[in-house]
Amino acid sequence: MHCLRSIALCLPLLAACRPTASTRPPTPEPEPVAEVAIPEPSEPEPEPMPDDLGPLLAPIVERMQVPGLGAAVVDRQGLVAIGVAGARHIDRPAVLEIGDRFHLGSDTKAMTAYVVGRLVDRGELSWDDTLAELMPDVKLHRGYRAVTVDQLLSQRGGLPPNVDGDALEARLDPESSPAEQRAVVAALALGRKPSQTPGTFVYSNLGYIVLGAALQVRTGSSWEALMERELFEPQGMTSCGFGPVATPDAPDGTWAHLREGQDYQAVDIDNPLYLGPAGTVHCTLEDWGRFAQLMFDDGPGLEAATREHLRSPVADDQPYAKGWMVSDAFPLGEPIITHDGSNTVNYASIVIAPKRGLALMTACNAGDAAAQGAAVDAMLTVMKHYGRPPHPADPGR
């Protein structure tokens, strides 16, 4: 402030002391300053719109006579193509929309395995942790004491395929939370003799329920909370939830369908919520694609060795890894990981080429043989258009 005031006081004195014309050399005129045009800021390039798969799916819906069908293609940059065809509800005029959610059934298992991988990466869990270590307060049959996290993930935990419903009915409080019910289911199952020698492959929903209960004990958080914290929130999968998509209380969405004779009936039935780790997630195709990207070779979220472990089968004679089937059929130009899921009234299928960074997904809001056939037909149709193997001379693939 003082400097500015001093300059203001000195300006009259400088004018009074200005030299006369006879004693001061002429001052050259300043050169004109060229005007520089400042370009207007350019608008960012719009994101390319994904291709519409609806025209490919509509003939399949018509031919297979299923309620509705959706499909998506995802690469490293995001959605390549997405589309739906058919109805949300077989008896209502509302058509499926691209942002509608589909039930994933057993495709949930790969998400549960991903959450386990996150815990392993942080040192909160080990592949070799045993049920005896994870569930010290549960009375375990001696055959289960040495069963590991890795064996449960790879369907080799010695557990039968499903819950004994008759034995469970008397013990389960229908008013209790899914986490509480899951703990009861696990305690009942683990108190019995293994149905086969641990280490032997038997596809088991019950094994994943037990794993979910063990994670609850180890972390102090329910499986549902772990899914939100470790997967849905970090990856922006905001559409994900658990259980049926549409119900009488929330009718605007994708209804499940049960075939009775020649006709479909819209229903809101689902797997019991305690089965969550094995198969209750629903989400949009776009959010499912976000999960698929995590399984690419350069996907985020996991250490590379952890991701590879989840995608690697235990033995050559049984190509089941951890929530994934592994195939060397090369339909996408490289070995793939894949899984199907159904709660009997929905059907979903996913195929991923991890090295190439490409995933294809299909889903149907029915679960019978026709729905499965429609999902397979859609997968093959989409693969024909978007899954051609890369040319070996193309260095960018």
C-alpha positions, 0 to 999 in steps of 0.5 A, a space after each residue: 500500500 505504501 509503495 502505491 501511495 508514493 508512486 501517486 505522489 511522485 507523478 505530478 513532480 515527474 510531470 513538472 520536471 519533464 524536459 523541454 522539446 529542445 533538450 529531449 530527444 524525440 521518443 520513437 512511436 511504439 510499434 503496434 502490437 499484433 493482436 493474437 487470436 485466443 482460440 475458443 476452448 473446444 468441446 470435448 469429443 463425445 463418448 462413442 455410443 455403444 452399438 444397439 444389440 436389440 435388433 439381434 436379440 428381438 428375433 431370438 425372443 420371438 423364435 424362443 418365445 421367452 419373455 425378455 432377453 438382454 446382452 452386452 459386450 465390454 472391452 477395456 474402454 467400457 461398453 462396446 454394445 448393449 441391448 434388450 428385447 422383449 417384456 419386463 412382465 409377460 402380461 404387461 405392455 412395459 418393454 425391457 429397457 437397457 438400464 433394467 436389472 437382471 438376476 445373475 444366479 450362480 454368477 454371484 459366486 465369482 463376485 464372492 471369490 473376488 471379495 475373498 481376493 481383496 481380503 487376501 491382498 490386504 492380509 486379512 485372509 489366506 487361501 490356506 485358512 481352515 474352517 477350524 481357524 475361521 470358525 472356532 466357536 462352531 462345532 465342526 465335524 472332524 472331516 471339515 476342520 482342515 477344509 480351506 478357503 481355497 477348497 471352498 472356492 474351488 468346490 472341493 470342500 466336501 459339502 453336499 450340493 445344497 442345504 438339507 431343507 427338512 433339517 433346516 426348517 425347524 432351526 431357522 428363524 424366518 424373522 432373522 437376518 440373512 447373515 444370522 440365517 447363514 450362520 445357522 445353515 453353516 453350523 448345521 452343515 458343518 456338524 455333519 459328516 462330509 458328503 464326500 472326501 474334501 478335495 473331491 470336486 462336487 459343485 456346491 451352493 452350500 460350500 459358498 454359503 459356508 464360506 460366506 458365514 466364515 467371512 462374517 466371523 473373520 471380518 465382523 461384517 455380513 457377506 452383503 456388507 462385504 460385497 458393498 464395501 469391496 466390490 459394488 461401491 469401489 467399482 461404481 456398481 450402483 444398481 447391484 442388490 440382492 434377491 428378486 428384481 421386481 416384486 408386488 411392492 416394487 413392480 417396475 422392473 424385470 420380473 422373473 418368470 416360471 413356466 407352467 405348461 406352455 405358458 409363463 407366469 411372472 413371479 417374485 420368487 428367488 433363492 433364500 437370502 441366506 444363499 447369497 454368496 452362492 447366487 442372489 445378486 442382481 444388477 444391470 448389464 452395464 454394472 455386470 460389465 464393470 465386474 467383468 473388466 476386473 477379471 481382465 489381465 490388466 484389470 483393477 482391484 486385485 493383485 495380478 497373482 490374486 486375479 490369476 489364482 481366482 482364474 486358475 483351476 485346481 486340476 486339469 481333470 476338472 476345469 473349475 477355478 474359483 467361481 469360474 469355469 476355465 475353457 481352452 475352446 478358444 472361441 474368442 482366440 484364447 482360453 476363456 473363463 465362463 459361468 452360467 447362473 440360474 435361480 430357476 426363474 432367471 438365466 444368465 451367462 458370461 464369457 470373458 477373454 482375459 488376455 484380450 480384454 473382452 467380455 460377453 454377457 447375456 441374461 433372460 428373465 426366465 429360467 427354463 430350457 427355452 430361456 437357457 436356449 435363448 441365452 446361448 443363442 444370444 451369446 453365439 449371435 453376439 460372439 459372431 458379431 463382436 468376438 472374432 479372434 484377433 488377427 495374429 499380426 495385429 500388435 494392438 491385440 
